[in-house]
Amino acid sequence: MVATMISEQRWNVLQGPSRPSHLPGSYLLLLSALDQGWKVSRVSLQPSWDQHGFVYVLTLKRFGGCRVQQLVLPRTSQVEALLSEYASRSSSGHR
């Protein structure tokens, strides 16, 4: 029963690291989601709501596409590096 409860954790209870970080919370949420088996299925770059830059809108899928979530991330060098690394791993079949 405990294993079932752990495997059925809801999206909104994903936990980030226990230490404070200078990184955006959405970035830490993405790292946690990837660690828990979520896959990035779509990435788009859109103007931010305040019109002072751009944000990434990611669509994440879990376990065969049964569950889908969207995540908005700021356009930063850390986010771009992570997405680039993830794309190269995914295209080579590693993740």
C-alpha positions in Angstrom: 0.0 0.0 0.0 2.8 2.4 0.8 4.5 1.8 -2.6 1.2 2.6 -4.3 0.9 5.9 -2.4 4.4 6.9 -3.2 4.1 6.0 -6.9 0.8 8.0 -7.1 2.2 11.3 -5.8 0.4 14.3 -7.2 2.1 16.8 -9.4 1.7 19.6 -6.9 3.6 17.8 -4.2 6.9 17.4 -6.1 9.7 18.4 -3.7 12.7 20.4 -4.6 16.0 20.3 -2.7 15.9 21.0 1.0 18.5 23.7 0.8 17.8 27.3 -0.5 18.8 27.9 -4.1 19.3 30.9 -6.3 17.6 28.9 -9.1 13.9 29.6 -9.9 11.4 27.2 -8.3 10.0 26.1 -11.7 13.5 25.0 -12.7 13.9 22.9 -9.6 10.4 21.5 -10.2 11.5 20.5 -13.7 14.6 18.7 -12.3 12.4 16.9 -9.8 9.8 15.9 -12.5 12.6 14.6 -14.8 14.0 12.6 -11.9 10.5 11.1 -11.2 10.1 9.9 -14.8 8.3 12.8 -16.5 9.4 13.4 -20.1 9.4 16.7 -22.0 7.1 16.3 -25.0 7.0 19.8 -26.3 8.9 23.1 -25.8 7.8 26.5 -27.0 9.3 29.9 -26.5 6.6 32.6 -25.9 6.6 36.3 -24.9 6.3 36.7 -21.1 3.2 38.0 -19.6 4.8 41.3 -18.6 6.2 41.6 -22.2 9.8 42.1 -21.0 11.2 39.0 -22.3 10.4 35.4 -23.1 9.5 32.2 -21.2 9.6 28.6 -22.1 6.4 26.7 -21.9 7.1 22.9 -21.5 4.6 20.1 -21.9 5.5 17.2 -19.7 4.1 13.7 -20.0 4.3 10.8 -17.6 4.2 7.1 -18.2 2.9 6.6 -21.7 1.2 10.0 -22.0 -1.6 9.3 -19.5 -0.8 12.4 -17.5 0.2 15.8 -18.9 1.3 19.0 -17.2 2.6 22.3 -18.4 5.4 24.1 -16.8 6.5 27.7 -17.4 10.2 28.5 -17.0 12.1 31.8 -17.4 14.5 32.1 -20.4 17.8 31.8 -18.6 21.1 30.2 -19.5 20.6 27.4 -16.9 17.2 26.5 -18.5 18.6 26.7 -22.0 21.5 24.4 -21.1 19.2 21.9 -19.4 16.8 21.8 -22.3 19.7 21.4 -24.8 21.2 18.6 -22.7 17.8 16.9 -22.4 17.1 17.2 -26.1 20.5 15.6 -27.0 20.0 12.7 -24.5 16.4 12.1 -25.7 17.4 12.1 -29.4 20.1 9.5 -28.6 17.7 7.4 -26.5 19.3 7.9 -23.1 16.4 9.4 -21.2 
